């Protein structure tokens, strides 16, 4: 039996190592690459972000909905967003964005310059009577015209039959 092993390489570790690298290269990469979201560019992490939630997101008519917006990425002493303008945009069932109902709150800073106050939480209550799908968005605008816009939040109003 000693003749059987004469043609084997002196390093038996090489074959399993090559097999492992091929398995990772062929099978491992596509699964991990497709399951991850692309990372945002480094500068995007510091940008202001506005998120809007509706509670409840659906219900039977009439529905009382509490909308809550949360602004992040703004410093508490940012003069540009001290008493920023706030716009609520509501698209009723059957409307287009062009026909949307807009409510704008445009407060003025009446305090001394050193008393900056940045609001980062916004709340509004709506009572929705008409059955259908409502789209609601929040927009915050700084003094220099910088706008931060939330994605639309959907509220479904169901009809009792």
N, C-alpha and C positions, 0 to 999 in steps of 0.2 A: 503493500500500500504506500510506501514512501514515494513512489513515482507519480502518484496522483497529484501531489501538492507542488511538484517542481515548476509548473507553469503559472502558478498564482503570483500576483504581485506581492511584494514584501510588505506593502501597507494595505491591509484589508479595509481600512477606514475610508479610502478614497471613493469606492463605489457607493456606499450609503450617503456620503456627503454630496456627491453629484446628484443622486436620486432626490435627495431632500431639496437641493437648490432648484432642480427642474420642477418639482411638485409645487414649490412656493411660487416660482416664476410663472408657471402655466395656470395653476388653479387658484392661487391665493390672491393675486393682484386684482383681477377683475371683480371678484366678490367684494373686496374691501373698497375699491375705488368707486364702485357704483352705489354703495350704500351710504356714502358720506356726501354732505352738502359741500359745495365749494366754499372755501373760507373767504370772507369779504376782504378787500384790500385793507392794509393797515390803517389808512386814514378814515375809513368808514366807521370804525368802532367808536370814534369820538364824536360823530355827527349826532345831532339831536334826533330823537325818535319819539313818536307819538302813537300810543296804543289805545284803542277804544273798545270797551266791552259793554254789552247790553245784558241786563238781568230783569226779567227772563228774556231769552232769545226767541221764544215762541209762546203763544197762548191763545185763548179764546177771547173774542171781542166782548167788551172793550179790554184792552191790555194796558196796564200801567207799567212802563218800562223805565228803569233807572239806568242812565248812560253814565259811564265813568271813564274819563280819559286820563292817561298817565304820561307825563312828559319826562323823558330821561335824556341825559347827555347835555344838560344845561347846568351851569354852576349856580349856586344860590345867590351869588353876588353879580350875576351877569346883567349889566345895565340895559342891554338890548332887549331882554325879555322881562324886565320889570314892568308889571302891569301891561302885558302883551295883549294885543287884540285877539279875540277868540270868535271863531265862526262855526256854527253848527249847520250842517247841510243835510237835509232830509229829502229823499226821493220817494214819493208815495207810489203805490201800485199804479202801473200804467203811465207813469211820468218818465221823462228822460232827464239826464243830468242838467241839460240846459234849462228845464222847467222846474228845477228843484227849489224847495223852500229853504231860504237862508236866513239865519238869525245871527247878527254880528253884535258882539259886546266889545266896545272900544274904550276901556277905562283910561283915565288920565292919571299921571303921577302927580299927586298934590303934596307929597312929603318932601322933606329936605333931601338934597342930592346924596347925602351919606347914608340914608336909610333905605337901601335897595331891598325890594321884596319880590322874589321870583316865585310865582305860583306854579306848581307842577302837577296839581290834581284838579280836575274839572268835573263837575257833576251837573246833570240836567235830567229832569223827569218829564216824560211824555205820556199822554194817554192816547192810544191808537184805537180808532173805532172801526175803520174800514178793513175788511178782510183782504189779505194779500201779503205781498212781500215788500217790506220797507228797507231801504238802504240808507244808512246814516254814517256821516263822516265828521270828524273834528279837524279844524285848522287853527293853528296858532301862528300869529305873525308878529315878529319883533319890530322894534322901532326903525330898523334899517331896511325893512321889507323882506327879511328872511322869513320864509314860510316853512312850517313843519306840518305835514299833512298825514293823518292816520289813514290806514286802509278802510274801505267801507265795511261796516258791520251790518249784518242782515238780521232783521226781526220779522218773523212770520206770524201773522195774525190769522187765526183760524175762525171759521164760521161755525156756530152751533146749529146743528140741523135737527 
